[in-house]
């Protein structure tokens, strides 16, 4: 009888492990960045990104991604004048390169305004609006 109970516990444990791995593969996606080489994990089913969160964006297909930081959420009004960011008519502390200019515009319902970094996350290289459908998920780990 003890042998049967032991085997049942082992099978239960194996089923739990298999389910955990399967669910984990659906929820978490690995990313690979070059120059310099970095590994990261993206939470694919996390809630809508918040301000200042780093996200991964699809560029040309599921495997071509870039990292960006959310600086305005849907329905926010954004303006950049000589690198000075204005969010909902109030000046932000975030300083962008002086060459960045963007006339005042309100984001649409499922649209975020982001700043895009180079591969080693040391320099802001671009900015723009991104539809929520192009956001792969939040970056939860980057090494």
SEGUDO-760054 format. One record per residue: residue in three letters; x, y, z of N, C-alpha, C, O in turn. Coordinates in steps of 0.02 Angstrom, whole numbers, padded with zeros to 5 digits, always signed. Atoms other than C-alpha are relative to their C-alpha. Example, Ala and Ser with C-alpha at 12.3 -4.5 7.8 and 13.67 -1.06 7.14 Angstrom:
ALA+00045-00059+00000+00615-00225+00390+00045+00060+00000+00097+00059+00033 SER-00042-00059-00003+00684-00053+00357-00039+00055+00037-00014+00110+00045 
This chain:
UNK+00041-00060+00000+00000+00000+00000+00043+00064+00000+00028+00112-00035 UNK-00044-00058-00002+00141+00121+00041+00034+00012-00068+00045+00069-00087 UNK-00031-00006+00067+00221+00085-00128-00048+00036-00048-00027+00078-00087 UNK+00050-00031+00044+00060+00135-00217-00007+00074+00017-00010+00115-00029 UNK+00005-00070-00020+00045+00297-00117+00062+00039-00022+00056+00096-00043 UNK-00062-00033+00022+00227+00339-00155-00002+00013-00075+00017+00068-00098 UNK+00005-00009+00072+00197+00312-00342-00051+00054-00018-00040+00093-00064 UNK+00051-00052+00012+00040+00421-00336+00030+00069+00013+00018+00115-00025 UNK-00032-00064-00016+00140+00561-00252+00050+00020-00054+00054+00079-00073 UNK-00048-00014+00053+00276+00547-00385-00036+00023-00063-00015+00072-00094 UNK+00038-00020+00059+00148+00556-00526-00031+00070+00009-00031+00110-00038 UNK+00027-00066-00013+00064+00706-00445+00053+00054-00008+00042+00106-00038 UNK-00055-00047+00005+00231+00793-00431+00021+00011-00073+00033+00068-00093 UNK-00017-00006+00071+00272+00757-00614-00052+00041-00038-00035+00082-00080 UNK+00053-00038+00033+00104+00824-00670+00005+00074+00018-00002+00117-00026 UNK-00007-00070-00021+00129+00984-00568+00059+00032-00035+00054+00089-00057 UNK-00059-00027+00034+00303+01008-00641-00015+00013-00074+00002+00066-00100 UNK+00016-00009+00071+00240+00982-00820-00047+00059-00010-00037+00099-00056 UNK+00047-00056+00007+00096+01104-00795+00036+00066+00013+00024+00115-00023 UNK-00037-00061-00016+00212+01234-00717+00045+00021-00058+00046+00080-00076 UNK-00044-00016+00056+00336+01223-00861-00042+00023-00060-00023+00072-00093 UNK+00043-00018+00057+00197+01231-00992-00029+00070+00009-00026+00111-00037 UNK+00028-00067-00013+00114+01382-00911+00055+00051-00002+00046+00106-00029 UNK-00057-00045-00001+00284+01463-00884+00022+00019-00070+00038+00077-00083 UNK-00020-00014+00069+00327+01448-01069-00049+00046-00034-00030+00085-00078 UNK+00050-00044+00029+00165+01534-01113+00006+00071+00029-00004+00120-00007 UNK+00000-00065-00033+00187+01675-00986+00065+00038-00009+00064+00100-00012 UNK-00066-00032+00003+00373+01710-01004+00032-00016-00067+00030-00074-00089 UNK-00034+00009+00064+00469+01734-01167+00071+00025+00007+00082+00081+00033 UNK-00070-00025-00003+00659+01745-01178+00014+00049-00057-00016+00043-00111 UNK-00023-00046+00053+00740+01887-01276+00076-00001-00002+00108-00013+00049 UNK-00072-00001+00009+00915+01901-01345+00018+00065-00036-00010+00079-00089 UNK-00022-00062+00030+01000+02066-01383+00073-00006-00017+00111-00037+00020 UNK-00070+00002+00021+01163+02087-01476+00031+00070+00009-00005+00120+00012 UNK-00039-00062-00003+01299+02221-01460-00018+00043+00060-00052+00094+00048 UNK-00030+00061-00026+01328+02191-01314-00054-00054+00009-00113-00039+00012 UNK+00046+00056-00006+01250+02020-01295-00035+00003+00068-00001+00007+00120 UNK+00039+00000-00062+01111+02020-01165-00055-00053-00006-00081-00066-00060 UNK+00057+00046-00004+00981+01893-01110-00052+00033+00044-00036+00069+00091 UNK+00053-00029-00041+00814+01941-01039-00063-00043-00002-00068-00089-00043 UNK+00065+00033-00001+00640+01880-00997-00054+00053-00004-00049+00106+00026 UNK+00057-00045+00009+00477+01962-01048-00062-00034+00027-00075-00092+00011 UNK+00065+00026-00024+00312+01937-00957-00051+00017-00054-00068+00076-00065 UNK+00044-00012+00057+00191+01914-01102-00072+00015+00020-00109+00044-00019 UNK+00070-00009-00019+00029+01920-01003-00009+00047+00059-00062+00047+00091 UNK+00007-00049-00054+00065+02055-00875-00051+00052-00019-00069+00060-00078 UNK+00049-00052+00013-00058+02195-00858+00029+00054-00045+00088+00053-00062 UNK-00021-00056+00042-00050+02351-00965+00060+00035+00031+00061+00046+00092 UNK-00060-00032-00028+00121+02435-00946-00015+00067+00033-00059+00104+00012 UNK+00006-00063-00036+00137+02579-00824+00055+00048-00023+00100+00028-00060 UNK-00051-00049+00016+00240+02737-00841+00068-00023+00025+00073-00054+00078 UNK-00069+00015-00016+00429+02715-00837+00018-00075+00001+00072-00093+00024 UNK-00017+00071+00005+00420+02527-00866+00033-00014-00066+00016+00015-00118 UNK-00034+00020+00061+00536+02447-00992-00040-00056-00032-00058-00105+00001 UNK+00039+00049+00037+00444+02349-01125+00038-00022-00062+00085+00010-00084 UNK-00027+00024+00064+00488+02247-01279-00053+00011-00053-00113-00003-00042 UNK+00046-00017+00055+00411+02299-01445+00018-00041-00061+00077-00048-00078 UNK-00011+00034+00064+00389+02196-01604+00016+00051-00053-00019+00102-00060 UNK-00016-00044+00055+00474+02279-01750-00022-00031-00066-00066-00005-00100 UNK+00016+00034+00063+00468+02158-01897-00007-00074+00015+00036-00114-00003 UNK+00010+00070-00018+00397+01996-01833+00010-00010+00074+00032+00035+00110 UNK-00003+00016-00072+00394+01911-01664+00070+00000+00028+00080+00014+00087 UNK-00067+00007-00025+00582+01888-01652+00044+00061-00009+00101+00062+00016 UNK-00039-00061+00008+00642+02062-01703-00030+00051+00048-00084+00079+00036 UNK+00028-00043-00052+00620+02168-01548+00049+00056+00018+00108+00054+00001 UNK-00041-00053-00030+00683+02327-01467-00029+00016+00068-00087+00001+00082 UNK+00023-00018-00067+00672+02391-01290-00017+00074+00001+00016+00115-00030 UNK+00022-00070-00006+00581+02551-01246-00027+00011+00070-00045-00036+00105 UNK+00029-00018-00065+00523+02644-01092-00063+00040-00012-00064+00086-00052 UNK+00064-00034+00006+00342+02699-01076+00003+00067+00035+00019+00071+00095 UNK+00001-00066-00032+00330+02886-01045-00069+00033-00003-00080+00085+00029 UNK+00069-00025+00000+00145+02915-01086-00047-00057-00016-00034-00098-00060 UNK+00050+00052+00009-00007+02804-01075-00054+00022-00049-00055+00079-00071 UNK+00055-00019+00044-00162+02799-01185-00038+00061+00026-00049+00069+00086 UNK+00039-00061-00012-00259+02964-01194+00040+00056+00035+00011+00108+00051 UNK-00042-00054-00026-00112+03064-01122+00019+00046-00057+00021+00025-00115 UNK-00022-00048+00049-00057+03222-01212+00076+00009+00007+00101+00021+00062 UNK-00073-00002-00001+00128+03228-01260+00024+00057-00046-00003+00068-00100 UNK-00034-00050+00042+00238+03370-01324+00073+00000+00020+00091-00004+00079 UNK-00072-00006-00013+00427+03380-01342+00024+00062-00038+00014+00068-00098 UNK-00026-00060+00030+00510+03547-01373+00074+00008+00020+00089+00019+00078 UNK-00073-00004-00012+00701+03551-01390+00022-00046+00056+00064-00028+00097 UNK-00019+00049-00049+00714+03395-01284-00037+00004+00066-00027-00039+00109 UNK+00038-00007-00062+00597+03455-01146-00068-00032-00010-00108-00011-00052 UNK+00062+00038+00005+00452+03333-01121-00054+00033+00042-00044+00051+00100 UNK+00059-00025-00034+00281+03399-01076-00054-00054-00004-00073-00075-00059 UNK+00050+00054-00003+00154+03269-01019-00063+00028+00032-00062+00049+00090 UNK+00065-00027-00023-00028+03324-01001+00008+00072+00025-00017+00091+00078 UNK-00011-00072-00012+00026+03508-01004+00046+00016+00059+00053+00074+00077 UNK-00047-00015-00054+00150+03488-00860+00070-00025-00021+00077-00077-00053 UNK-00069+00014+00020+00339+03487-00883+00025-00061+00039+00016-00066+00099 UNK-00028+00059-00030+00423+03320-00850+00073+00011+00017+00106+00053-00013 UNK-00071-00004-00019+00592+03298-00766+00045-00036-00049+00105-00025-00051 UNK-00038+00039+00049+00646+03179-00904+00027+00046-00054-00011+00080-00088 UNK-00031-00040+00052+00770+03265-01019+00019-00045-00058+00052-00097-00049 UNK-00015+00036+00061+00784+03203-01197+00053+00038-00039+00066+00096-00023 UNK-00048-00037+00041+00915+03248-01328-00033+00064-00028-00091+00064-00047 UNK+00026-00066+00020+00895+03432-01378-00029-00001-00071-00070+00042-00087 UNK+00025+00003+00069+00862+03381-01559-00070-00029-00005-00101-00027-00058 UNK+00066+00031+00001+00699+03293-01510-00054+00053+00005-00055+00093+00052 UNK+00058-00044+00000+00542+03391-01555-00061-00040-00023-00056-00081-00068 UNK+00061+00036+00016+00364+03328-01562-00058+00046+00017-00066+00065+00075 UNK+00054-00047-00013+00212+03439-01581-00053-00034+00044-00061-00095+00043 UNK+00048+00025-00049+00075+03421-01451-00051-00046-00034-00082-00028-00084 UNK+00047+00049+00027-00032+03268-01483-00024-00046+00055+00014-00064+00100 UNK+00029+00045-00049-00148+03159-01383+00004-00072-00026-00013-00085-00083 UNK-00002+00071+00019-00120+02970-01384-00071-00026-00010-00118-00003+00023 UNK+00065+00032+00010-00262+02863-01448-00012-00051+00055+00029-00059+00100 UNK+00021+00044-00055-00352+02734-01341+00049-00056+00016+00063-00068+00075 UNK-00046+00056-00012-00230+02587-01362+00070+00018-00025+00101-00022-00060 UNK-00063-00025+00026-00074+02688-01395+00043+00027+00057+00018+00063+00101 UNK-00047-00024-00051+00080+02722-01288+00053+00042-00034+00069+00031-00093 UNK-00056-00040+00025+00217+02851-01311+00062-00026+00036+00063-00030+00098 UNK-00060+00031-00029+00390+02776-01285+00063+00035-00023+00064+00069-00074 UNK-00067-00018+00023+00573+02819-01292+00038-00064-00010+00033-00111+00030 UNK-00034+00062+00020+00683+02690-01376+00075+00009+00013+00105+00060-00003 UNK-00071-00001-00018+00857+02648-01315+00041-00041-00050+00014-00082-00086 UNK-00045+00043+00038+01009+02578-01403+00005-00067+00035-00023-00076+00089 UNK-00001+00068-00025+01049+02394-01373+00028-00007+00071+00006-00052+00108 UNK-00027+00008-00068+01151+02421-01214-00034+00047+00050-00010+00055+00106 UNK+00042-00041-00044+01019+02539-01140+00036+00060+00029+00018+00083+00083 UNK-00038-00057-00027+01144+02681-01119-00018+00066-00033+00001+00119-00008 UNK+00013-00061+00036+01076+02807-01244-00070-00002-00032-00089-00053-00061 UNK+00065-00006+00033+00904+02865-01303+00012+00015-00074+00047+00063-00090 UNK-00012-00010+00071+00900+02848-01492-00062+00022-00040-00056+00047-00095 UNK+00060-00017+00038+00719+02877-01541-00059+00005+00048-00053-00010+00108 UNK+00062-00006-00039+00541+02909-01479-00058-00010-00048-00049-00006-00109 UNK+00059+00005+00042+00365+02883-01542-00057-00036+00033-00053-00058+00090 UNK+00061+00034-00024+00193+02809-01523+00002-00073-00021+00026-00090-00075 UNK+00002+00072+00013+00167+02621-01513-00069-00026+00018-00095-00013+00072 UNK+00064+00031-00014+00004+02528-01528+00010-00058+00049+00061-00092+00047 UNK-00006+00053-00050-00029+02406-01386+00008-00068-00032+00039-00112-00001 UNK-00006+00065+00033-00041+02262-01510+00073-00017-00018+00088-00075-00029 UNK-00071+00012+00017+00147+02283-01549+00043-00011+00062+00102-00027+00056 UNK-00037+00011-00062+00198+02271-01366-00001-00074+00017-00054-00104+00024 UNK-00004+00071-00016+00261+02096-01328-00011-00010+00074-00045-00058+00094 UNK+00009+00006-00073+00269+02122-01141+00049+00043+00039+00090+00078+00009 UNK-00045-00038-00044+00359+02198-00993+00064-00040+00009+00063-00101+00014 UNK-00064+00032-00014+00543+02162-00969+00004-00011+00076+00002+00037+00114 UNK-00003+00015-00071+00555+02072-00802+00071-00017+00024+00085-00017+00084 UNK-00069+00017-00018+00739+02023-00808+00044+00014-00061+00026-00004-00117 UNK-00048-00012+00054+00887+02081-00911+00070-00008+00028+00088+00023+00077 UNK-00067+00014-00023+01063+02016-00893+00049+00004-00056+00109-00006-00046 
